């Protein structure tokens, strides 16, 4: 894929390179391999529990930095045990 100068400038404003974007586009074209999970992540096995002090620290850190961030929505996958 050939990018215009406008595209390249836009890519660079996102702290990316044309090469990185081309690799990302290849992932869309080829897809990702399936992963066989051993088990769901649970507390102390893939999930960490923060102390109240840590929660306060990270909440304050986020509040102080969020104006300068490009915030994305994260939707975790759900797990159902049938």
N, C-alpha and C positions, 0 to 999 in steps of 0.2 A: 504494500500500500504506500502510495506517495502522499506526503503531507504538504500542504501549502505553508507558506511562511506564517500565515495567521494561525494555522493549526500548531505549528512548532512553537510559536510564542505562547499560545495557550497551554500547551503541554509543559513548557518550562515554568510557567507561573504556578504550576501544581508540584514543583520540585521533582518532575519526572524527566526522562529522556525519551527520545523517539524510539530508541532500542527497547526500553522497558515497555512502552506502549505497544510496540509490535509483538513482544512476547506475551503481553496480556491478551491481545487480539488472537494470537495463536491458541491460547487456552480456550477461548470461546469457540474457535473453529474445531479443535480436536477434542475438547472436553477433558475432564479429569478422570483418572482411574478410580475405580471403586475401592473402598477401604473396608476391610473386614474388622469390625470393632470387637474387642474382647468383652467389653461391658460398658454400661453407662457410667459417666463420671459422677461420682458421689463425694460427699464431704470427706476430706482427707485422702481421697483417691481420685485426683484430677480437679477437685474443687477445694479452694482454700477459704477458711473463715477468718475474716478480719476482726481484730479486737476493736472495741469502741474507740480507742485512741487512733488506731489506723484508719477507721472509717471517717472520723472527724478530720484527720490530716488530708485524706484523699478528696473528701468533699470540698474542703477549703481550697485545696490545690486546684481542683477543677473550676470552682467558682472564680478563682483569680485568673485562670488562663483561658476560659471559654470564649472570650471576646475575640481572641486571636486565632481561634481554631476553626477548621472546616469540620463541623460535627456531622457524623453519619449516624443513621439509626442501625442498631444491632438487634437482630431478632434471633435469639437462640433457638436451636432445634428442640422440639419437644420429644419426649420419650413416652411410649405407651406400652404397658405390660398387659398383654391380652391373655 
